[in-house]
Amino acid sequence: MKTLIDILLLFIALEHIGFLILEMYFWDHRVGRKIFQMTEEFSKSSKALAANQGLYNGFLAAGLVWGFTSGQIHVQMFFLCCVLAAGVFGGLTAKRSILYTQALPAIITLALIYFSS
């Protein structure tokens, strides 16, 4: 079970590093506009906000990596709860698919940690 939890933690961390890269570096690029279905005008006007959001995703990734490398379950659970909260909020306010790409992996991993300890 620990191996599965570790794989999921690293997957979620990598996912958030990907979000960081997309939001900080590709938001106002054709790749980012295609992924997020934005117009060029919108991506230009919201570039600074997206970079800020990307930075927060980087903090989530850093916390998950810290939890993984330290093996501290309370650190893992804290950052997974942060990911879950961000995923639920994003799913309700921005795009429903965020519930599946961000919140669902976090809740599955939280459940595995909870029921394996």
N, C-alpha and C positions, 0 to 999 in steps of 0.2 A: 504493500500500500504506500509506503514511503516513497518508493521510486515513482509511482504514478503521481503522487502529490508534487514531487520535485519536478517532474516533466511538465505538469500543468503550471506550476509557479514560473518556470522558465519560459514556457509558451506565452503566458500572460505578460511577463516582463518584456519579451521580444515584441509582442503585439504593441505594447505601449511605446517602445523605442520606435517602432514603425509609425505610430501616430505622431510622435515627436517629429520625426523626419518629414512626414507629409505636411504637418501643420506649420512647422517652422521654415522649411526649405522649399516645398513644392506647392504651397497653397496658391500662390499667384503664378502658376505655371500650368501649361495645358494638362499635365498629368493630374495635378490637384483639382483643377476645374472639372475634369472628366469624372474623377472619383467622387467628388462632393457635389457634382451636378450644379456648378455655379457659372454665372456669366463672368466675363472678364472684368466688367465694371464692379461687380460685387466682390470678386476675389481681391481686386486692388484696394477697395475701400475697407475691407475687413482683414487685411494682411496682418496688421499689428495685433489685433485681437486673437487671430489664429496662432500667431507665434507665442503669445502668452499662454494660450490653451495647450500648445505643444510642450511648452516648458513644464506645465503641471503634469502632463503625461510622462515626461521624463522623470519627475520626482516620484511618481507612482512606480515606474520601472526600477528606479534606484532603490526604493524601499523594498520591493519584491526581491531584488537581487540580494539586498542586505539580509532579508529574512531567510532566503535560500542558503547563503554562505554561512550565516551564523547558526542556522538550525533552530532559531528561537521561534517557537510556534506563535507566541503572542505578537511578535513583529509581523510574521506572515499573515496572521488573521487581521491585524490592524490594517495593513495595506490592502488586503483583499476586500475588507469592508469599505475602504475608500474607493477602490475600483468599482465595487458593487453600487455604491451610492452614486458615483459619477455615471455609471452605465444606466441606472434607473432614471436618473435626472435627464440624461441625454436622450434616452429612449422616449421619455414622456414629452420633452420640450423641443427636440431637434429632429430626430429621425428614429423611427421605431426599430430599425435594424440594429441600432446600438444596444438594445436589450439583449440581442442574440450574440453579438460580437464581443461585447464588453461585460455585461452583467451576468450572463449565463455561465461563462467559464469561471468567473469569480465565485458564484454561488455553489457551483459544483465542487470547486476546490475547497471552499469553506466547509461544505458538508463532509467531504472526505477527511479533512483534518479533524473536524469535530467528532465524527463517528469512529475515527481510528485512534483517538487518544483516550 
